[in-house]
Amino acid sequence: MRLLVIEDEAPMRTALVETLKAEGYRVMAAADGISGLELACTESFDLVLLDVMMPGLDGFALCRDLRKRERTMPVLMLTAKGQVDDRVEGLDSGADDYLVKPFSLRELLARVRALLRRKERQDSVGSELVIGSATVDFEKRVITRGGTRHEISEKEAGMLRLLATHAGETVSREKFLDVVWGYHAYPSTRTVDNFIAALRGKLEEDPSRPRHLVTVRGSGYRLEP
């Protein structure tokens, strides 16, 4: 696995690189946002560890730029800014998870492993998924059904990937929040229900009587292709 560390503080950058290499990862590093963005766009990485507070190009802007360029590798943000609004801004900019400094190296490595496992599951689904009369194009983030195209968000695509990797099994609301959102940013699992309702409107012929995104009462949701 190839990892990229983008961190402007030399002691922290060195500690991260040495810790990750000791775990067997191949690691490259950048000391500022501009050179980090260039590396992330020209090299292939399985994960980016990204500091937020950097001169020139901060982590929020860098992550948004990555996503605009359709670079889909997981991004783990590392920052001293721990307010809820900061975490939400980080995730809304395209990050997959958020770790507040100071943090333990054990927790950092656990988050890295979790994000890499998630990436492997996503890669196993492929770029297209057929659900009933609908086709999901994950690369373009589009659902096509009956000649009509519906755009889907990154979170909606993540939910469909998770359902596809557990086809025929029940996925709990808590698991959606953990895997797709990366942390419990919302006070209620009702968020998952709202996203499922939106997906049903794009996937199902009759959203009021879903055949493919099935509710498992008291547990979560199941995908029936």
C-alpha positions as CSV (number, residue, x, y, z in Angstrom):
1,M,0.0,0.0,0.0
2,R,1.3,3.5,-1.0
3,L,0.6,6.3,1.4
4,L,1.1,10.1,1.1
5,V,1.7,12.3,4.1
6,I,1.1,16.1,3.6
7,E,2.3,17.9,6.7
8,D,4.2,21.2,7.0
9,E,5.6,20.6,10.5
10,A,8.8,18.7,10.1
11,P,8.8,16.8,13.5
12,M,5.2,15.6,12.9
13,R,5.9,14.7,9.3
14,T,9.0,12.7,10.2
15,A,7.1,10.8,13.0
16,L,4.2,9.9,10.7
17,V,6.5,8.7,7.9
18,E,8.6,6.6,10.3
19,T,5.5,5.1,12.0
20,L,3.8,4.2,8.8
21,K,7.0,2.7,7.3
22,A,7.5,0.6,10.4
23,E,4.0,-0.9,9.6
24,G,5.2,-1.9,6.2
25,Y,3.6,0.9,4.1
26,R,5.4,2.6,1.3
27,V,5.3,6.3,2.2
28,M,6.0,9.6,0.4
29,A,5.8,13.0,2.0
30,A,5.2,16.6,1.1
31,A,6.0,19.6,3.3
32,D,3.3,22.0,1.9
33,G,-0.1,21.9,0.2
34,I,1.0,22.8,-3.3
35,S,3.7,20.1,-3.6
36,G,1.4,17.7,-1.9
37,L,-1.4,18.3,-4.4
38,E,1.0,17.8,-7.3
39,L,2.2,14.5,-5.9
40,A,-1.4,13.3,-5.2
41,C,-2.4,14.1,-8.8
42,T,0.7,12.7,-10.5
43,E,1.3,9.6,-8.4
44,S,-0.9,6.7,-7.4
45,F,-1.7,6.4,-3.7
46,D,-4.0,4.2,-1.6
47,L,-4.4,6.8,1.1
48,V,-3.6,10.5,1.9
49,L,-2.9,11.7,5.4
50,L,-3.5,15.5,5.2
51,D,-2.8,18.3,7.6
52,V,-5.4,21.1,7.6
53,M,-3.4,24.2,8.8
54,M,-0.8,24.8,6.1
55,P,0.4,28.0,4.5
56,G,-0.4,28.7,0.9
57,L,-2.9,25.9,0.3
58,D,-4.7,24.5,3.3
59,G,-6.0,21.0,3.7
60,F,-9.7,21.9,3.1
61,A,-8.9,23.6,-0.3
62,L,-6.4,20.8,-1.2
63,C,-9.0,18.1,-0.6
64,R,-11.7,19.9,-2.6
65,D,-9.2,20.3,-5.5
66,L,-8.4,16.6,-5.3
67,R,-12.1,15.6,-5.6
68,K,-12.7,18.1,-8.4
69,R,-9.9,16.3,-10.3
70,E,-11.6,13.0,-9.6
71,R,-8.9,11.7,-7.4
72,T,-10.8,9.2,-5.3
73,M,-8.3,7.8,-2.8
74,P,-9.3,8.0,0.9
75,V,-8.2,11.1,2.7
76,L,-7.6,11.2,6.5
77,M,-7.4,14.8,7.8
78,L,-5.1,15.5,10.7
79,T,-5.6,18.8,12.6
80,A,-5.6,20.7,15.8
81,K,-9.0,22.2,14.9
82,G,-11.5,20.0,16.7
83,Q,-14.7,22.0,16.7
84,V,-17.8,20.3,15.1
85,D,-17.9,23.0,12.3
86,D,-14.3,22.2,11.4
87,R,-14.9,18.5,11.3
88,V,-18.0,19.0,9.1
89,E,-16.1,21.3,6.8
90,G,-13.4,18.7,6.4
91,L,-15.8,16.0,5.5
92,D,-17.8,18.2,3.2
93,S,-14.6,19.1,1.4
94,G,-14.2,15.4,0.5
95,A,-12.3,13.9,3.4
96,D,-13.2,10.4,4.5
97,D,-12.2,10.7,8.2
98,Y,-10.9,13.3,10.6
99,L,-8.4,12.9,13.5
100,V,-7.8,15.7,16.0
101,K,-4.3,16.4,17.3
102,P,-2.9,15.4,19.7
103,F,-3.7,11.7,18.8
104,S,-2.2,8.4,19.7
105,L,-0.3,6.6,17.0
106,R,-2.3,3.5,17.8
107,E,-5.5,5.3,16.9
108,L,-3.9,6.8,13.8
109,L,-2.9,3.3,12.6
110,A,-6.3,1.9,13.4
111,R,-8.0,4.7,11.3
112,V,-5.5,4.0,8.4
113,R,-6.3,0.3,8.5
114,A,-10.0,1.0,8.5
115,L,-9.9,3.4,5.5
116,L,-7.7,0.9,3.5
117,R,-10.2,-1.9,4.3
118,R,-13.0,0.3,3.1
119,K,-11.1,1.1,-0.1
120,E,-10.6,-2.6,-0.8
121,R,-14.3,-3.3,-0.3
122,Q,-15.2,-0.4,-2.7
123,D,-12.7,-1.6,-5.3
124,S,-14.2,-5.1,-5.2
125,V,-17.6,-3.8,-6.3
126,G,-16.3,-2.5,-9.7
127,S,-17.2,0.7,-11.5
128,E,-20.8,-0.4,-12.4
129,L,-23.7,-2.0,-10.6
130,V,-27.0,-3.2,-12.0
131,I,-29.9,-3.0,-9.6
132,G,-33.2,-4.1,-11.2
133,S,-33.8,-1.8,-14.2
134,A,-31.2,0.7,-13.0
135,T,-27.5,0.9,-13.7
136,V,-25.2,2.7,-11.3
137,D,-22.0,4.2,-12.7
138,F,-19.7,4.9,-9.7
139,E,-17.1,6.7,-11.7
140,K,-19.6,9.2,-13.1
141,R,-21.8,9.0,-10.0
142,V,-24.9,8.6,-12.1
143,I,-27.9,6.2,-11.9
144,T,-29.6,5.5,-15.2
145,R,-33.1,4.0,-15.2
146,G,-35.6,4.0,-18.0
147,G,-33.6,6.5,-20.0
148,T,-33.5,9.0,-17.2
149,R,-30.2,9.9,-15.5
150,H,-29.9,10.9,-11.9
151,E,-26.7,12.2,-10.3
152,I,-25.8,10.8,-6.9
153,S,-23.6,12.3,-4.2
154,E,-20.4,10.8,-2.9
155,K,-22.3,9.6,0.2
156,E,-25.0,8.0,-1.8
157,A,-22.4,6.2,-3.9
158,G,-20.7,5.0,-0.7
159,M,-23.9,3.7,0.6
160,L,-24.6,1.7,-2.5
161,R,-21.1,0.3,-2.5
162,L,-21.5,-0.8,1.1
163,L,-24.9,-2.4,0.3
164,A,-23.4,-4.1,-2.8
165,T,-20.5,-5.7,-0.8
166,H,-23.1,-7.1,1.6
167,A,-25.8,-8.0,-1.0
168,G,-28.6,-10.0,0.6
169,E,-27.4,-9.1,4.1
170,T,-28.7,-6.4,6.5
171,V,-26.6,-3.3,6.9
172,S,-27.3,-1.4,10.1
173,R,-27.7,2.4,10.2
174,E,-24.7,2.6,12.5
175,K,-22.6,0.7,10.0
176,F,-23.6,3.2,7.3
177,L,-22.5,6.1,9.5
178,D,-19.2,4.4,10.5
179,V,-18.2,3.3,7.0
180,V,-19.6,6.0,4.7
181,W,-19.4,9.1,6.9
182,G,-16.3,7.9,8.8
183,Y,-17.5,9.3,12.1
184,H,-20.8,10.0,13.9
185,A,-21.3,13.6,12.7
186,Y,-25.0,13.6,13.1
187,P,-27.1,13.3,16.2
188,S,-29.5,10.7,14.8
189,T,-29.4,7.7,12.4
190,R,-32.3,9.4,10.7
191,T,-29.7,10.8,8.4
192,V,-29.3,7.3,6.9
193,D,-33.1,7.0,6.4
194,N,-33.2,10.3,4.5
195,F,-30.4,9.2,2.2
196,I,-32.1,5.9,1.5
197,A,-35.3,7.7,0.7
198,A,-33.4,9.8,-1.8
199,L,-31.8,6.8,-3.4
200,R,-35.1,5.0,-3.7
201,G,-36.4,7.9,-5.7
202,K,-33.6,7.4,-8.2
203,L,-33.5,3.6,-8.2
204,E,-37.0,2.2,-7.6
205,E,-39.8,2.1,-10.1
206,D,-42.2,2.7,-7.2
207,P,-40.3,4.3,-4.3
208,S,-43.3,3.8,-2.0
209,R,-43.0,0.1,-2.5
210,P,-39.3,-0.6,-2.8
211,R,-38.1,-3.9,-4.2
212,H,-34.4,-3.3,-4.1
213,L,-33.5,-1.1,-1.2
214,V,-35.5,-3.0,1.4
215,T,-36.1,-2.0,5.0
216,V,-35.3,-4.5,7.7
217,R,-37.4,-3.3,10.5
218,G,-35.4,-2.4,13.6
219,S,-32.1,-3.3,12.0
220,G,-31.3,-1.4,8.8
221,Y,-31.4,-2.0,5.1
222,R,-30.7,-4.8,2.6
223,L,-30.0,-4.7,-1.1
224,E,-31.9,-7.0,-3.4
225,P,-30.6,-6.8,-6.9
